Amino acid sequence: MSKETTTSKERRDRDDKFQSFQRPHMRVAKVSEKGRRYVDYKDTETLKKLLSNNGKILSRRRTGISAMEQRMVARAVKRARFMALLPFVTTAV
């Protein structure tokens, strides 16, 4: 039995075929770029862009918003859920 040695080029070519575990950054739209001072809970179209398919609030890393804007988004989403403008979770059928 002989072991085959692989060169770094062969290893790199093989690694390119497989999927990496790093997700692509999904930048939505910054809130402050649109000239808004706060996030309105009644603006459900904008809030839906900041939610995942399951209804979770996307992280700052995925959306590209600041910490203060993330807190405003979280507060607005929670208010919209309470007022039944947004669902708490989406049903997968």
C-alpha positions in Angstrom: 0.0 0.0 0.0 1.4 3.3 -1.0 0.0 6.6 0.1 -0.4 9.2 -2.5 0.9 12.6 -1.6 -1.0 15.6 -2.8 0.6 18.9 -3.7 -0.8 22.2 -2.4 -2.2 23.0 -5.9 -4.2 19.7 -6.0 -5.5 20.4 -2.5 -6.5 23.9 -3.4 -8.3 22.7 -6.6 -10.1 20.1 -4.5 -11.1 22.6 -1.9 -12.6 24.9 -4.5 -15.1 22.3 -5.4 -16.6 22.1 -2.0 -18.9 24.6 -0.4 -17.4 26.9 2.2 -19.2 27.4 5.5 -19.0 31.2 5.5 -22.3 32.7 4.5 -22.3 35.7 2.2 -23.0 38.9 3.9 -26.5 40.1 3.1 -26.6 43.8 3.4 -30.2 45.1 3.3 -30.5 48.8 3.6 -29.3 51.1 6.3 -32.0 53.0 8.1 -30.0 56.2 8.5 -29.1 56.4 4.8 -32.8 57.0 4.0 -32.8 60.1 6.2 -34.9 58.6 9.0 -34.4 59.4 12.6 -36.3 56.4 13.9 -37.8 53.1 12.7 -41.6 53.2 12.5 -43.4 50.0 13.6 -46.2 50.8 11.1 -43.7 50.5 8.2 -44.1 46.8 7.8 -42.5 46.5 4.3 -39.2 47.8 5.6 -39.4 45.7 8.7 -40.0 42.5 6.7 -36.7 43.1 4.9 -35.0 43.0 8.3 -36.6 39.6 9.3 -35.5 36.1 8.2 -37.8 33.6 6.6 -38.7 32.2 10.0 -39.6 35.6 11.4 -36.4 36.2 13.4 -34.7 39.6 13.4 -31.6 39.5 11.4 -28.3 40.4 13.1 -26.3 43.6 12.6 -23.7 41.7 10.7 -26.2 40.5 8.1 -28.0 43.8 7.8 -25.1 46.3 8.2 -26.9 48.7 10.5 -25.4 50.3 13.6 -26.1 49.2 17.2 -28.5 52.1 17.9 -30.4 51.3 14.7 -30.5 47.6 15.6 -32.1 48.5 18.9 -34.7 50.7 17.2 -35.4 47.9 14.7 -35.9 45.3 17.5 -38.2 47.6 19.3 -40.2 48.4 16.2 -40.5 44.7 15.2 -41.7 43.7 18.7 -44.3 46.5 18.7 -45.5 45.5 15.2 -45.8 41.9 16.4 -47.8 42.9 19.4 -50.1 45.0 17.2 -50.5 42.0 14.8 -48.8 43.8 11.9 -46.1 41.2 11.7 -46.2 37.5 12.5 -44.3 36.1 15.5 -43.3 33.1 13.4 -44.0 32.0 9.9 -45.6 28.6 9.3 -43.8 26.2 7.1 -46.2 23.9 5.3 
